[in-house]
């Protein structure tokens, strides 16, 4: 369980930094971080920090296609977490 804590801590920190940096690049009109990369970190478990950084930096909040993919990933993560706890694969 210790490993999972540090894994999610690292992934969330990276996701937060990436979205903040992408916002910085957007303001400077420079080459951006691909959405696929940002969503990969959401899929890897950086959902919480990605959501917070989207709201904090006001980044990607008006792009409908990104939000649909983001919330689709969130939905499936919630379903997987529910199933894992329901079938006692995870214990809290």
C-alpha positions in Angstrom: 0.0 0.0 0.0 3.0 2.3 0.6 4.0 1.9 -3.0 0.5 2.9 -4.3 0.6 6.1 -2.1 3.9 7.2 -3.6 2.9 6.2 -7.1 -0.3 8.3 -7.0 1.5 11.2 -5.3 4.1 11.2 -8.1 1.6 10.9 -10.9 -0.7 13.6 -9.4 2.3 16.0 -9.0 3.4 15.5 -12.5 -0.1 15.9 -13.9 -0.5 19.2 -11.9 2.8 20.5 -13.2 2.1 19.5 -16.8 -1.2 21.3 -16.9 0.2 24.4 -15.3 3.1 24.3 -17.7 0.8 23.8 -20.7 -1.2 26.9 -19.6 2.1 28.8 -19.4 3.0 27.7 -22.9 -0.5 28.6 -24.2 -0.1 32.1 -22.9 3.3 32.5 -24.5 1.9 31.0 -27.8 4.6 28.3 -27.9 4.6 24.6 -28.8 2.1 22.9 -26.4 1.9 19.6 -24.5 -0.3 17.2 -26.5 -3.7 16.5 -25.0 -3.0 12.8 -25.3 -0.1 13.2 -22.9 -2.3 15.2 -20.4 -5.0 12.6 -20.6 -2.5 9.8 -20.2 -1.6 11.1 -16.8 -5.3 11.3 -15.9 -5.7 7.7 -17.0 -2.6 6.7 -15.0 -4.2 8.1 -11.8 -3.6 11.8 -11.8 -7.3 12.6 -11.9 -7.5 14.6 -8.7 -4.6 16.9 -9.5 -5.6 17.3 -13.1 -9.1 18.4 -12.1 -7.8 20.8 -9.5 -5.2 22.3 -11.8 -7.8 22.7 -14.6 -9.9 24.8 -12.2 -7.0 26.6 -10.6 -5.3 27.6 -13.9 -8.6 27.8 -15.8 -7.0 25.6 -18.5 -8.9 23.2 -20.8 -12.2 24.1 -19.0 -13.9 25.4 -22.1 -12.6 22.8 -24.5 -15.6 20.4 -24.8 -13.7 17.5 -26.5 -11.1 17.5 -23.8 -13.7 17.6 -21.0 -15.7 14.7 -22.5 -12.6 12.5 -22.6 -11.5 13.7 -19.1 -14.9 12.9 -17.5 -15.2 9.6 -19.4 -11.9 8.5 -17.8 -13.1 9.7 -14.4 -16.4 7.8 -14.8 -14.6 4.5 -15.7 -12.1 5.0 -12.8 -15.1 5.4 -10.4 -16.7 2.3 -11.8 -13.5 0.3 -11.5 -13.0 1.5 -7.9 -16.5 0.5 -7.0 -16.2 -2.9 -8.6 -12.8 -3.5 -6.9 -14.2 -2.6 -3.5 -17.5 -4.5 -4.1 -15.7 -7.7 -5.0 -13.2 -7.1 -2.2 -10.1 -6.7 -4.4 -9.3 -3.5 -2.5 -9.8 -2.9 1.2 -9.8 0.4 2.8 
